[in-house]
Structures are given as structure tokens and as C-alpha cells.
């Protein structure tokens, strides 16, 4: 056993996982790509997607919602990660726990929780009505706003944790040197701290965006069928129409976009040391 590990670089240990990955992941992807050019190995399905305005609108809407979600996650996540770095060790542990604990709750449960909070008879609308801020319930769900709120809530840990790790590794002596040279707190942050953490922010934002373009449950529940995204259209094409060839073509486009974005993410992550 030791000889296999030393001479074969542990290949015997990796082989079972490699077989599972090939059978459960790579082969289905190849089959999907084959179906996307069915039945006669042509690009007819891709041409149909390019010519059909409805599918283009769904693709654009998916990327728009994902982009807004990414921006919201960054705007909320960066200050939170920055604040966490200035806490005491105990405070940091507590803050990290509050960020990580939502991972233990199902996405389905968290999406339904937002319906309870943001619905017409939800806690937010009832509070606003009781305070006379509004005179009738406002639409916070079953639209893009509700989808973006739900997706931001689910994805924000993916931007907070990497940013916190990058910020915690930052040499604080650089900030002290900037302050010693006469820089104000804002100048020290904007000219020293932020540029050093910007690569980590870019890498984390790309990770959030990649995750957002494939969301299904949250847009389906909080969008109320009114917010069309790629995953929801795939559900219709596979389970209701059905049109497996078009679904495979859309999936291939989504896969290509994800791979391209992941390449950018890896480049940004390598640059930031994540």
C-alpha cells in the first residue's frame, strides 16, 4: 500500500472518485451536448435560440437579475467583512457563526420565510401599515425585487467569507504606515486597504454571479411565475413541453458562460491569493 502511494502518487486512492466523476458528471454533460445538436448533428437548436426573441429575453433577464444580486451582495457584504476584521477574536467567531448558520437551513425554507416577511399580509407590510407609512400593502414579492432580495440573502455568505479571509490576512502595518505618513482614515482605506482587497472582491463577486445564473427555487417561489430565468425555462422545456433539444442547447449556453466566468474567477482568485 505504501508502495502504491509513493510510486503512483496516490492514484489508487483517487481512481474511485475519478470513476464516479466520469460516470455521474462528465458522461451526462457529453450526452447533453449531443442532444443539443440532435437529431442530425446541426446547430439548428442554437440558431432557433438566437432567432427566438423570448429565449433571448430570458437569458438577458437572468444575467440582469444575477448582476443586480451580485452588486447587492457586494455592497452589503464588503462592509460586513470589513467590520468583522476589527472585532475581538470572540466577536469574530460569533460573527462568522451568524454568517455560516444560514447554510444549515434549506434554501426552500429560507425562500418561504421571505414570503412570510414580505407578502401583502407579511410582517413588513403589516408593520408599515401600523406605522401609517403606507396606506396599502406594497409589492415586495412575486416580482424581480423579491427574487433579488431572496437571492442576495442566500448568496451573501459566498462574498463575506472569502472577503473576510482576504482582509484578515492583510498586513496591518501597511495601514499604520499610511497613517504615519499623514493619511486620514478615509484615505488609508480608499488608497491602501481597498486596492489590496479589490482582487478578492472581484473573485467573490464572480463566484456569486456564477451561482446566481443557475438559481431555480428562489425565483420560482419569490417570483411567483412572473420572473423568468434560465432554470425555470429549462423546467418548462423538460417537464411540460417537452423539448429536450432546446433545453440541452440552453444548458450548453449556460455551461459555456459558467466556464468562462469560472476562468475569470480562478484568475482573480489566484491574483488575490484566495
C-alpha positions in Angstrom: 0.0 0.0 0.0 2.8 2.3 0.8 4.5 1.4 -2.5 1.3 2.4 -4.4 1.1 5.7 -2.6 4.8 6.5 -3.2 5.3 5.3 -6.7 1.8 6.0 -8.1 1.4 9.4 -6.3 -1.8 8.1 -4.7 -3.5 7.4 -8.0 -5.1 4.3 -6.5 -6.9 6.4 -3.9 -8.1 8.9 -6.5 -9.3 6.4 -9.0 -12.7 5.6 -7.4 -13.6 9.3 -7.2 -12.4 9.8 -10.8 -14.7 6.9 -12.0 -17.7 8.4 -10.1 -17.0 11.9 -11.6 -16.7 10.5 -15.2 -19.9 8.4 -14.8 -22.0 10.9 -12.8 -20.8 14.2 -14.2 -18.8 14.1 -17.5 -20.9 11.5 -19.3 -24.2 13.3 -18.7 -22.6 16.6 -19.9 -21.4 14.9 -23.1 -24.9 13.4 -23.6 -26.4 16.9 -23.1 -24.1 18.3 -25.7 -25.0 15.5 -28.1 -28.8 16.2 -27.6 -28.2 19.9 -28.2 -27.2 19.2 -31.8 -29.8 16.4 -32.3 -31.2 14.9 -34.4 -28.7 15.4 -37.3 -25.6 17.0 -35.7 -26.5 20.5 -36.7 -26.7 23.8 -34.9 -30.4 24.2 -35.6 -31.3 24.4 -31.9 -28.8 27.1 -31.2 -29.9 29.1 -34.3 -33.5 28.8 -33.0 -32.4 30.2 -29.6 -30.7 33.1 -31.3 -33.7 33.8 -33.5 -36.4 33.4 -30.9 -36.8 36.7 -29.0 -38.4 35.1 -26.0 -35.4 33.0 -25.2 -33.0 35.9 -25.6 -35.1 37.9 -23.2 -34.9 35.1 -20.6 -31.1 34.9 -21.0 -30.7 38.7 -20.7 -33.1 38.8 -17.7 -31.2 36.0 -16.0 -27.9 37.8 -16.4 -29.5 41.1 -15.3 -31.0 39.6 -12.1 -27.7 37.8 -11.4 -25.8 41.1 -11.9 -28.0 43.1 -9.6 -27.9 40.3 -7.0 -24.1 40.3 -7.2 -23.9 44.1 -6.8 -26.3 44.0 -3.8 -24.2 41.2 -2.2 -21.0 43.1 -2.7 -22.5 46.4 -1.3 -23.8 44.6 1.8 -21.0 42.0 2.1 -17.9 44.2 1.9 -18.8 46.5 4.9 -19.8 43.4 6.9 -16.5 41.6 6.2 -14.6 44.8 6.9 -16.4 45.3 10.2 -15.7 41.6 11.2 -11.9 42.2 10.8 -12.0 44.8 13.6 -13.8 42.6 16.1 -12.2 40.8 19.0 -11.4 37.1 18.4 -14.5 36.1 20.3 -16.6 38.6 18.3 -15.2 37.3 15.1 -16.2 33.8 15.9 -19.7 34.9 16.8 -20.0 37.0 13.6 -18.7 34.1 11.4 -21.2 31.8 13.1 -24.1 34.1 12.2 -22.9 34.2 8.6 -22.4 30.4 8.4 -25.6 29.2 10.3 -27.9 30.0 7.3 -26.1 27.3 5.3 -27.7 24.8 7.7 -31.2 25.9 6.6 -32.7 24.7 3.4 -33.0 27.2 0.5 -36.6 26.2 0.2 -37.3 27.1 3.9 -35.5 30.4 3.6 -37.4 31.3 0.5 -40.7 30.6 2.2 -39.5 32.7 5.2 -39.2 35.7 2.8 -42.8 35.1 1.7 -43.9 35.3 5.4 -41.9 38.5 5.8 -42.6 40.3 2.5 -46.0 39.2 1.5 -49.0 41.5 1.4 -50.0 40.2 4.8 -46.4 39.7 5.9 -44.6 41.2 8.8 -43.0 44.1 6.8 -46.2 45.3 5.2 -48.2 45.0 8.5 -45.5 47.0 10.3 -45.5 49.7 7.7 -49.3 49.9 7.7 -49.5 50.1 11.5 -46.9 52.9 11.5 -49.0 54.7 8.8 -46.0 54.8 6.5 -48.2 53.3 3.7 -51.9 53.1 3.2 -52.0 49.8 1.3 -49.6 46.8 1.0 -46.7 47.3 -1.4 -45.5 44.6 -3.7 -42.3 43.2 -2.3 -42.5 39.7 -3.7 -43.7 38.0 -6.9 -41.5 40.4 -8.8 -37.8 40.9 -9.5 -37.4 42.8 -6.2 -38.5 39.8 -4.2 -36.3 37.5 -6.2 -33.2 39.7 -5.8 -33.8 40.1 -2.0 -34.1 36.3 -1.6 -31.1 35.5 -3.8 -29.0 38.2 -2.1 -29.8 36.7 1.3 -28.8 33.2 0.2 -25.6 34.2 -1.7 -24.2 36.9 0.6 -22.1 34.4 2.7 -20.3 33.5 -0.5 -18.9 37.0 -0.7 -18.5 37.7 3.0 -16.4 34.7 3.9 -13.8 35.0 1.1 -13.5 38.7 1.7 -13.1 38.3 5.4 -10.3 35.7 4.8 -8.5 38.1 2.5 -8.9 41.1 4.8 -7.8 39.1 7.8 -4.5 38.2 6.0 -3.8 41.8 5.1 -0.6 43.2 6.8 -1.9 45.9 9.2 1.5 47.5 9.2 0.7 48.9 5.7 -2.3 50.8 7.2 -0.2 52.0 10.1 2.5 53.2 7.6 -0.2 55.1 5.6 -1.5 56.7 8.8 2.0 57.6 9.9 2.5 59.4 6.6 -0.4 61.6 7.3 -3.2 59.8 5.6 -6.7 60.2 7.1 -8.8 57.1 7.9 -10.7 57.5 4.6 -7.5 58.0 2.6 -5.9 54.9 4.3 -9.0 52.8 3.5 -9.5 54.1 -0.1 -5.9 54.3 -1.2 -4.4 51.3 0.6 -6.9 48.9 2.1 -9.5 48.8 -0.7 -7.0 48.3 -3.6 -5.4 45.4 -1.7 -8.7 43.7 -1.2 -10.2 44.5 -4.6 -9.0 41.3 -6.3 -10.7 39.3 -3.6 -13.9 41.3 -4.1 -13.8 40.6 -7.8 -13.2 36.9 -7.3 -16.0 36.7 -4.7 -18.4 38.7 -7.0 -17.7 36.3 -9.9 -18.5 33.3 -7.6 -21.8 34.9 -6.6 -22.7 35.7 -10.2 -21.9 32.2 -11.4 -24.1 30.8 -8.6 -26.9 33.3 -9.3 -27.4 32.5 -13.0 -28.4 28.9 -12.1 -30.9 29.6 -9.4 -34.2 27.8 -9.6 -36.1 27.5 -6.3 -35.9 31.1 -5.1 -37.0 32.7 -8.5 -39.8 30.2 -8.7 -41.2 31.0 -5.3 -40.5 34.6 -4.8 -41.0 35.4 -8.5 -44.5 33.8 -8.5 -44.0 32.7 -12.1 -43.6 36.3 -13.2 -39.8 36.4 -13.3 -38.4 34.2 -16.0 -34.9 32.8 -15.5 -33.0 30.2 -17.4 -33.5 27.4 -14.8 -37.3 28.0 -14.7 -37.5 27.9 -18.6 -35.5 24.6 -18.5 -38.1 23.2 -16.1 -40.8 24.0 -18.6 -38.9 22.7 -21.6 -38.1 19.4 -19.9 -41.2 18.7 -17.8 -44.1 20.4 -19.6 -43.4 20.9 -23.3 -41.2 18.8 -23.6 -38.3 19.9 -25.9 -35.2 18.2 -24.7 -33.1 19.5 -27.7 -33.8 23.2 -26.9 -33.3 22.6 -23.2 -29.9 21.0 -23.9 -28.9 23.9 -26.1 -29.9 26.4 -23.4 -27.9 24.3 -20.9 -24.9 24.3 -23.2 -25.0 28.1 -23.5 -25.3 28.4 -19.7 -22.4 25.9 -19.2 -20.2 27.9 -21.6 -21.0 31.1 -19.8 -20.3 29.5 -16.4 -17.0 28.0 -17.6 -15.9 31.4 -19.0 -16.8 33.2 -15.7 -15.1 30.4 -13.7 -11.9 31.0 -15.7 -12.1 34.7 -14.8 -12.8 33.7 -11.1 -9.8 31.5 -11.0 -7.6 34.2 -12.4 -8.9 36.8 -10.0 -8.6 34.3 -7.1 -5.0 33.5 -8.0 -4.2 37.2 -8.1 -5.9 37.8 -4.8 -4.3 34.8 -3.1 -7.7 33.2 -2.2 
